[in-house]
Amino acid sequence: MEYISDLLPEEFLEPYKNTKPNWGYNGLGEIVYKRTYSRIKEDGTNEEWWETVARCINGAQKIGADYTTKEARQLYDYIFNLKCNFAGRMLWQLGTSTVDRFGGNSLLNCWGVCIRDIDDFCFIFENLMLGGGVGFSIRKEDVHELPRVKEGVRIVHEKTNDADYIVPDSREGWVKLLKKCLKSYFYTGESFTYSTILVRSSGEHIKGFGGQASGPAILIEGIEKIGEVIREREGKKLRSIDVLDICNIIGSVVVAGNVRRSAEIAVGDPDDYLFLRAKRWDLGNVPNWRAMSNNTIYADSYDHISDAVWKGYDGSGEPYGFFNLPLAQKYGRLQDKIKDRCEIVNPCAEILLESHECCNLSEIYLNNIESKSELKKCAKLLYKTQKAICALPFIHKEK
């Protein structure tokens, strides 16, 4: 990881080394930074803020932001003093080898997908493991496109070196295992065994992505839980509630991995009775994995909202949100004066997305901006990094 460079030489960085920005919130901001975005350096110590900002700007330049020396140093000062900032994924990954391996997927905060194909489950798994959040649609019209579940499929974990599939110790290996399982359950009907003898033990350092390994146990448990959900529907199609559970279980597998977080939002039909009861703890035990997503319904009229929705607001369960899709499509692209083709939202629900589309975010802290000119400069400088990210290769080229 590069901190000192021709763009940001030591004499430029020196004044910042012993300076702290106004973190705000009585120092809570610094604690959040240290916990979430300060990477471990080669000497085993954690980055300081001046180093994180330098790593990110040098990393942005490497992927094609094309800053002049003046622009890079101006942006450094703006970010250091919290006038603006890169988004969280950029703060964590810019300037690391992960960007070389995974391209734009490692630098973007959020994604959206409509679950219509088994690859869409893998899409969620992969992007959650790279630190992005995912919003997903479980409307009946989407879920119905999934095939019927094959009967008699059994997928068994074995502690052996001659199982049918040996899971590699990598993100790709975990995703491939999920893909093989789903392919068996929905297409081939073939049972198989798999082994996790190559997966590193819990607590070991992850050099590229950062953080510590969760070990194989959470993967084994997740694959078994997903299998239980699917096998309950042998010979039938999955229901929206089943798809919700699979996506939530995937999230629970990812969140066990120390630095990783799993931000999910599930958006379903307003008359989907089982979905509306998914977080009703007054009706009995709710599976713990359902905590992985906030839940929302598609609704463009109060007439679409059943009485069951309001049970989440009286203490009987967790409240659901409302997403007015026709309104979002009509006004989502004000400048272009054309209909937005969005279908879903990101987990924070402030970005409208098509299926398999991503958010590309940066931040401007308006309370720290002193003039209109400064606002425009921040926006222009951040835009150059965001544009460079758009030009990077992505994992799912066909999407």
C-alpha positions as a Python dict, from the first residue, in 0.01 Angstrom:
ca = {
    (1, 'M'): (0, 0, 0),
    (2, 'E'): (141, 335, -108),
    (3, 'Y'): (124, 642, 113),
    (4, 'I'): (411, 866, -2),
    (5, 'S'): (429, 928, -378),
    (6, 'D'): (529, 1186, -637),
    (7, 'L'): (171, 1310, -623),
    (8, 'L'): (174, 1334, -241),
    (9, 'P'): (540, 1363, -134),
    (10, 'E'): (657, 1348, 225),
    (11, 'E'): (702, 1724, 255),
    (12, 'F'): (336, 1774, 159),
    (13, 'L'): (209, 1509, 402),
    (14, 'E'): (428, 1610, 697),
    (15, 'P'): (199, 1887, 835),
    (16, 'Y'): (-95, 1646, 842),
    (17, 'K'): (80, 1372, 1041),
    (18, 'N'): (29, 1533, 1380),
    (19, 'T'): (-301, 1698, 1301),
    (20, 'K'): (-651, 1569, 1367),
    (21, 'P'): (-965, 1673, 1183),
    (22, 'N'): (-1277, 1776, 1370),
    (23, 'W'): (-1426, 1427, 1390),
    (24, 'G'): (-1744, 1542, 1555),
    (25, 'Y'): (-1986, 1351, 1778),
    (26, 'N'): (-1744, 1384, 2071),
    (27, 'G'): (-1485, 1165, 1902),
    (28, 'L'): (-1723, 890, 1792),
    (29, 'G'): (-1634, 961, 1428),
    (30, 'E'): (-1271, 871, 1491),
    (31, 'I'): (-1370, 549, 1666),
    (32, 'V'): (-1586, 447, 1369),
    (33, 'Y'): (-1300, 529, 1131),
    (34, 'K'): (-1050, 323, 1331),
    (35, 'R'): (-1287, 27, 1355),
    (36, 'T'): (-1404, 26, 995),
    (37, 'Y'): (-1157, 186, 753),
    (38, 'S'): (-811, 193, 913),
    (39, 'R'): (-619, -93, 750),
    (40, 'I'): (-339, -290, 913),
    (41, 'K'): (-3, -192, 765),
    (42, 'E'): (287, -423, 688),
    (43, 'D'): (447, -344, 1025),
    (44, 'G'): (133, -463, 1206),
    (45, 'T'): (11, -120, 1315),
    (46, 'N'): (-309, 47, 1201),
    (47, 'E'): (-324, 336, 958),
    (48, 'E'): (-372, 688, 1084),
    (49, 'W'): (-617, 915, 904),
    (50, 'W'): (-347, 1096, 706),
    (51, 'E'): (-229, 760, 573),
    (52, 'T'): (-575, 636, 479),
    (53, 'V'): (-646, 951, 278),
    (54, 'A'): (-308, 925, 104),
    (55, 'R'): (-362, 556, 20),
    (56, 'C'): (-701, 632, -130),
    (57, 'I'): (-587, 924, -346),
    (58, 'N'): (-282, 734, -471),
    (59, 'G'): (-509, 437, -536),
    (60, 'A'): (-758, 653, -724),
    (61, 'Q'): (-477, 786, -940),
    (62, 'K'): (-366, 429, -1015),
    (63, 'I'): (-708, 331, -1152),
    (64, 'G'): (-728, 634, -1380),
    (65, 'A'): (-864, 934, -1187),
    (66, 'D'): (-599, 1141, -1366),
    (67, 'Y'): (-556, 1412, -1102),
    (68, 'T'): (-309, 1691, -1153),
    (69, 'T'): (-74, 1749, -861),
    (70, 'K'): (-277, 2054, -762),
    (71, 'E'): (-606, 1860, -776),
    (72, 'A'): (-472, 1566, -576),
    (73, 'R'): (-342, 1788, -298),
    (74, 'Q'): (-660, 1996, -292),
    (75, 'L'): (-870, 1679, -264),
    (76, 'Y'): (-639, 1545, 6),
    (77, 'D'): (-695, 1857, 215),
    (78, 'Y'): (-1072, 1847, 160),
    (79, 'I'): (-1100, 1481, 262),
    (80, 'F'): (-856, 1510, 553),
    (81, 'N'): (-1061, 1797, 696),
    (82, 'L'): (-1389, 1616, 630),
    (83, 'K'): (-1533, 1853, 376),
    (84, 'C'): (-1594, 1555, 149),
    (85, 'N'): (-1504, 1188, 137),
    (86, 'F'): (-1485, 874, -68),
    (87, 'A'): (-1760, 620, 0),
    (88, 'G'): (-1692, 344, 251),
    (89, 'R'): (-1588, 73, 4),
    (90, 'M'): (-1341, 314, -156),
    (91, 'L'): (-1197, 411, 183),
    (92, 'W'): (-1138, 44, 259),
    (93, 'Q'): (-1011, -82, -77),
    (94, 'L'): (-853, 199, -281),
    (95, 'G'): (-479, 147, -306),
    (96, 'T'): (-493, -227, -228),
    (97, 'S'): (-434, -539, -438),
    (98, 'T'): (-803, -627, -403),
    (99, 'V'): (-886, -365, -666),
    (100, 'D'): (-642, -530, -907),
    (101, 'R'): (-818, -864, -856),
    (102, 'F'): (-1185, -765, -847),
    (103, 'G'): (-1205, -429, -1023),
    (104, 'G'): (-1510, -211, -970),
    (105, 'N'): (-1697, -463, -756),
    (106, 'S'): (-1461, -401, -464),
    (107, 'L'): (-1514, -23, -468),
    (108, 'L'): (-1892, 14, -486),
    (109, 'N'): (-2120, 31, -186),
    (110, 'C'): (-2448, -120, -297),
    (111, 'W'): (-2624, -333, -554),
    (112, 'G'): (-2977, -429, -651),
    (113, 'V'): (-3111, -752, -799),
    (114, 'C'): (-3447, -910, -880),
    (115, 'I'): (-3434, -1280, -791),
    (116, 'R'): (-3524, -1459, -1116),
    (117, 'D'): (-3237, -1703, -1164),
    (118, 'I'): (-3011, -1913, -939),
    (119, 'D'): (-2719, -1692, -1043),
    (120, 'D'): (-2890, -1405, -863),
    (121, 'F'): (-2830, -1577, -527),
    (122, 'C'): (-2461, -1604, -618),
    (123, 'F'): (-2462, -1237, -722),
    (124, 'I'): (-2579, -1148, -371),
    (125, 'F'): (-2323, -1377, -204),
    (126, 'E'): (-2033, -1244, -410),
    (127, 'N'): (-2104, -875, -365),
    (128, 'L'): (-2179, -908, 6),
    (129, 'M'): (-1842, -1077, 50),
    (130, 'L'): (-1677, -784, -124),
    (131, 'G'): (-1838, -548, 127),
    (132, 'G'): (-2131, -418, -77),
    (133, 'G'): (-2491, -413, 41),
    (134, 'V'): (-2766, -564, -175),
    (135, 'G'): (-3132, -481, -223),
    (136, 'F'): (-3336, -766, -369),
    (137, 'S'): (-3687, -808, -505),
    (138, 'I'): (-3891, -1112, -405),
    (139, 'R'): (-4205, -1017, -593),
    (140, 'K'): (-4403, -1321, -702),
    (141, 'E'): (-4354, -1227, -1068),
    (142, 'D'): (-3976, -1244, -1018),
    (143, 'V'): (-3953, -1551, -796),
    (144, 'H'): (-4188, -1748, -1024),
    (145, 'E'): (-3917, -1754, -1291),
    (146, 'L'): (-3706, -1989, -1078),
    (147, 'P'): (-3734, -2360, -1177),
    (148, 'R'): (-3909, -2625, -969),
    (149, 'V'): (-3701, -2791, -700),
    (150, 'K'): (-3570, -3138, -789),
    (151, 'E'): (-3651, -3426, -555),
    (152, 'G'): (-3408, -3639, -357),
    (153, 'V'): (-3102, -3413, -376),
    (154, 'R'): (-2860, -3456, -86),
    (155, 'I'): (-2549, -3244, -41),
    (156, 'V'): (-2319, -3368, 233),
    (157, 'H'): (-2012, -3216, 396),
    (158, 'E'): (-1726, -3460, 458),
    (159, 'K'): (-1391, -3410, 629),
    (160, 'T'): (-1192, -3576, 354),
    (161, 'N'): (-959, -3499, 66),
    (162, 'D'): (-1153, -3705, -189),
    (163, 'A'): (-1498, -3543, -177),
    (164, 'D'): (-1669, -3458, -504),
    (165, 'Y'): (-1583, -3092, -455),
    (166, 'I'): (-1295, -2949, -251),
    (167, 'V'): (-1383, -2589, -162),
    (168, 'P'): (-1089, -2355, -238),
    (169, 'D'): (-986, -2108, 31),
    (170, 'S'): (-1122, -1807, -156),
    (171, 'R'): (-1430, -1598, -214),
    (172, 'E'): (-1467, -1761, -554),
    (173, 'G'): (-1458, -2106, -393),
    (174, 'W'): (-1740, -2026, -153),
    (175, 'V'): (-1954, -1881, -432),
    (176, 'K'): (-1884, -2182, -654),
    (177, 'L'): (-2002, -2416, -378),
    (178, 'L'): (-2330, -2226, -352),
    (179, 'K'): (-2366, -2235, -732),
    (180, 'K'): (-2306, -2612, -741),
    (181, 'C'): (-2567, -2665, -469),
    (182, 'L'): (-2829, -2453, -644),
    (183, 'K'): (-2757, -2619, -978),
    (184, 'S'): (-2818, -2960, -818),
    (185, 'Y'): (-3139, -2852, -644),
    (186, 'F'): (-3290, -2679, -947),
    (187, 'Y'): (-3142, -2838, -1261),
    (188, 'T'): (-2942, -3163, -1243),
    (189, 'G'): (-3095, -3331, -938),
    (190, 'E'): (-2751, -3479, -862),
    (191, 'S'): (-2634, -3529, -504),
    (192, 'F'): (-2269, -3469, -414),
    (193, 'T'): (-2022, -3439, -128),
    (194, 'Y'): (-1794, -3147, -53),
    (195, 'S'): (-1500, -3082, 176),
    (196, 'T'): (-1367, -2764, 337),
    (197, 'I'): (-1023, -2897, 431),
    (198, 'L'): (-854, -2613, 238),
    (199, 'V'): (-1051, -2332, 405),
    (200, 'R'): (-833, -2150, 658),
    (201, 'S'): (-917, -2170, 1026),
    (202, 'S'): (-1115, -1913, 1218),
    (203, 'G'): (-911, -1610, 1324),
    (204, 'E'): (-641, -1631, 1057),
    (205, 'H'): (-553, -1301, 887),
    (206, 'I'): (-696, -1231, 540),
    (207, 'K'): (-410, -1054, 366),
    (208, 'G'): (-589, -913, 60),
    (209, 'F'): (-935, -811, 175),
    (210, 'G'): (-829, -751, 534),
    (211, 'G'): (-968, -874, 864),
    (212, 'Q'): (-979, -1228, 998),
    (213, 'A'): (-1113, -1550, 849),
    (214, 'S'): (-1440, -1684, 986),
    (215, 'G'): (-1338, -2046, 931),
    (216, 'P'): (-1538, -2314, 746),
    (217, 'A'): (-1804, -2380, 1013),
    (218, 'I'): (-2028, -2088, 917),
    (219, 'L'): (-2015, -2189, 549),
    (220, 'I'): (-2107, -2550, 627),
    (221, 'E'): (-2392, -2436, 850),
    (222, 'G'): (-2519, -2190, 589),
    (223, 'I'): (-2518, -2446, 308),
    (224, 'E'): (-2712, -2689, 527),
    (225, 'K'): (-2971, -2427, 624),
    (226, 'I'): (-3019, -2323, 261),
    (227, 'G'): (-3062, -2689, 172),
    (228, 'E'): (-3327, -2733, 440),
    (229, 'V'): (-3526, -2439, 303),
    (230, 'I'): (-3507, -2570, -54),
    (231, 'R'): (-3582, -2934, 30),
    (232, 'E'): (-3906, -2829, 197),
    (233, 'R'): (-4025, -2737, -153),
    (234, 'E'): (-3927, -3058, -338),
    (235, 'G'): (-4128, -3091, -658),
    (236, 'K'): (-4260, -2737, -622),
    (237, 'K'): (-4143, -2384, -686),
    (238, 'L'): (-3996, -2164, -415),
    (239, 'R'): (-4220, -1908, -251),
    (240, 'S'): (-4112, -1553, -183),
    (241, 'I'): (-4062, -1637, 185),
    (242, 'D'): (-3822, -1917, 87),
    (243, 'V'): (-3621, -1680, -131),
    (244, 'L'): (-3613, -1429, 155),
    (245, 'D'): (-3474, -1696, 387),
    (246, 'I'): (-3207, -1807, 139),
    (247, 'C'): (-3089, -1449, 86),
    (248, 'N'): (-3089, -1383, 460),
    (249, 'I'): (-2893, -1703, 532),
    (250, 'I'): (-2638, -1593, 272),
    (251, 'G'): (-2613, -1263, 459),
    (252, 'S'): (-2559, -1441, 790),
    (253, 'V'): (-2272, -1642, 641),
    (254, 'V'): (-2101, -1325, 519),
    (255, 'V'): (-2151, -1118, 834),
    (256, 'A'): (-1958, -1376, 1036),
    (257, 'G'): (-1640, -1273, 854),
    (258, 'N'): (-1515, -1000, 1091),
    (259, 'V'): (-1469, -689, 870),
    (260, 'R'): (-1757, -781, 645),
    (261, 'R'): (-2103, -644, 697),
    (262, 'S'): (-2424, -762, 535),
    (263, 'A'): (-2661, -481, 444),
    (264, 'E'): (-2977, -619, 280),
    (265, 'I'): (-3322, -491, 198),
    (266, 'A'): (-3596, -725, 73),
    (267, 'V'): (-3883, -576, -127),
    (268, 'G'): (-4195, -786, -178),
    (269, 'D'): (-4560, -774, -277),
    (270, 'P'): (-4806, -587, -53),
    (271, 'D'): (-5042, -887, -48),
    (272, 'D'): (-4775, -1151, 23),
    (273, 'Y'): (-4914, -1279, 351),
    (274, 'L'): (-4614, -1495, 443),
    (275, 'F'): (-4370, -1213, 368),
    (276, 'L'): (-4572, -972, 582),
    (277, 'R'): (-4552, -1219, 872),
    (278, 'A'): (-4178, -1288, 831),
    (279, 'K'): (-4085, -1066, 1127),
    (280, 'R'): (-4394, -1103, 1342),
    (281, 'W'): (-4248, -1223, 1671),
    (282, 'D'): (-4592, -1221, 1832),
    (283, 'L'): (-4672, -1529, 1621),
    (284, 'G'): (-4381, -1737, 1750),
    (285, 'N'): (-4007, -1771, 1703),
    (286, 'V'): (-3860, -1584, 1407),
    (287, 'P'): (-3547, -1744, 1250),
    (288, 'N'): (-3248, -1538, 1358),
    (289, 'W'): (-3120, -1499, 1002),
    (290, 'R'): (-3421, -1284, 915),
    (291, 'A'): (-3250, -1003, 1106),
    (292, 'M'): (-3018, -968, 806),
    (293, 'S'): (-3260, -759, 598),
    (294, 'N'): (-3490, -466, 641),
    (295, 'N'): (-3817, -549, 467),
    (296, 'T'): (-4030, -328, 244),
    (297, 'I'): (-4334, -367, 21),
    (298, 'Y'): (-4403, -234, -327),
    (299, 'A'): (-4703, -2, -282),
    (300, 'D'): (-4818, 292, -493),
    (301, 'S'): (-5154, 337, -319),
    (302, 'Y'): (-5285, 313, 35),
    (303, 'D'): (-5539, 69, -107),
    (304, 'H'): (-5252, -176, -158),
    (305, 'I'): (-5159, -178, 209),
    (306, 'S'): (-5332, -451, 405),
    (307, 'D'): (-5404, -441, 776),
    (308, 'A'): (-5131, -701, 827),
    (309, 'V'): (-4865, -443, 736),
    (310, 'W'): (-4952, -222, 1031),
    (311, 'K'): (-4894, -500, 1284),
    (312, 'G'): (-4525, -418, 1263),
    (313, 'Y'): (-4599, -70, 1397),
    (314, 'D'): (-4784, -170, 1714),
    (315, 'G'): (-4506, -376, 1871),
    (316, 'S'): (-4614, -710, 1725),
    (317, 'G'): (-4318, -723, 1490),
    (318, 'E'): (-4073, -518, 1289),
    (319, 'P'): (-4214, -232, 1077),
    (320, 'Y'): (-4195, -261, 699),
    (321, 'G'): (-4121, 24, 461),
    (322, 'F'): (-4306, 127, 144),
    (323, 'F'): (-4161, 164, -206),
    (324, 'N'): (-4370, 347, -466),
    (325, 'L'): (-4217, 204, -784),
    (326, 'P'): (-4427, 395, -1043),
    (327, 'L'): (-4349, 724, -868),
    (328, 'A'): (-3979, 637, -854),
    (329, 'Q'): (-3975, 553, -1224),
    (330, 'K'): (-4154, 878, -1311),
    (331, 'Y'): (-3936, 1115, -1110),
    (332, 'G'): (-3613, 918, -1068),
    (333, 'R'): (-3439, 1094, -1359),
    (334, 'L'): (-3554, 1456, -1334),
    (335, 'Q'): (-3280, 1604, -1550),
    (336, 'D'): (-3314, 1356, -1837),
    (337, 'K'): (-3695, 1380, -1856),
    (338, 'I'): (-3724, 1011, -1934),
    (339, 'K'): (-3874, 723, -1740),
    (340, 'D'): (-3634, 558, -1498),
    (341, 'R'): (-3608, 182, -1555),
    (342, 'C'): (-3545, 109, -1189),
    (343, 'E'): (-3692, -203, -1028),
    (344, 'I'): (-3533, -208, -685),
    (345, 'V'): (-3349, 11, -432),
    (346, 'N'): (-3020, -17, -247),
    (347, 'P'): (-3037, -121, 124),
    (348, 'C'): (-3054, 242, 239),
    (349, 'A'): (-3332, 301, -18),
    (350, 'E'): (-3199, 636, -139),
    (351, 'I'): (-3073, 503, -475),
    (352, 'L'): (-3297, 364, -752),
    (353, 'L'): (-3147, 65, -933),
    (354, 'E'): (-3214, -168, -1220),
    (355, 'S'): (-3152, -537, -1155),
    (356, 'H'): (-2775, -599, -1123),
    (357, 'E'): (-2703, -226, -1114),
    (358, 'C'): (-2475, -67, -854),
    (359, 'C'): (-2446, 256, -656),
    (360, 'N'): (-2138, 471, -719),
    (361, 'L'): (-2124, 707, -424),
    (362, 'S'): (-1913, 977, -265),
    (363, 'E'): (-1995, 1217, 16),
    (364, 'I'): (-1992, 1592, 67),
    (365, 'Y'): (-2035, 1715, 426),
    (366, 'L'): (-2243, 2025, 369),
    (367, 'N'): (-2206, 2146, 728),
    (368, 'N'): (-1830, 2178, 668),
    (369, 'I'): (-1855, 2349, 327),
    (370, 'E'): (-1779, 2722, 338),
    (371, 'S'): (-1885, 2838, -9),
    (372, 'K'): (-2059, 2742, -331),
    (373, 'S'): (-1719, 2737, -500),
    (374, 'E'): (-1586, 2487, -247),
    (375, 'L'): (-1893, 2268, -297),
    (376, 'K'): (-1836, 2259, -673),
    (377, 'K'): (-1466, 2179, -632),
    (378, 'C'): (-1542, 1886, -401),
    (379, 'A'): (-1800, 1747, -642),
    (380, 'K'): (-1571, 1777, -945),
    (381, 'L'): (-1273, 1615, -773),
    (382, 'L'): (-1473, 1323, -635),
    (383, 'Y'): (-1640, 1272, -972),
    (384, 'K'): (-1304, 1196, -1134),
    (385, 'T'): (-1256, 893, -907),
    (386, 'Q'): (-1615, 776, -955),
    (387, 'K'): (-1578, 801, -1333),
    (388, 'A'): (-1255, 599, -1318),
    (389, 'I'): (-1435, 326, -1123),
    (390, 'C'): (-1702, 305, -1395),
    (391, 'A'): (-1428, 226, -1647),
    (392, 'L'): (-1286, -65, -1444),
    (393, 'P'): (-1364, -428, -1528),
    (394, 'F'): (-1641, -594, -1324),
    (395, 'I'): (-1684, -954, -1213),
    (396, 'H'): (-2024, -1003, -1375),
    (397, 'K'): (-1949, -879, -1726),
    (398, 'E'): (-2273, -1016, -1867),
    (399, 'K'): (-2481, -814, -1619),
}
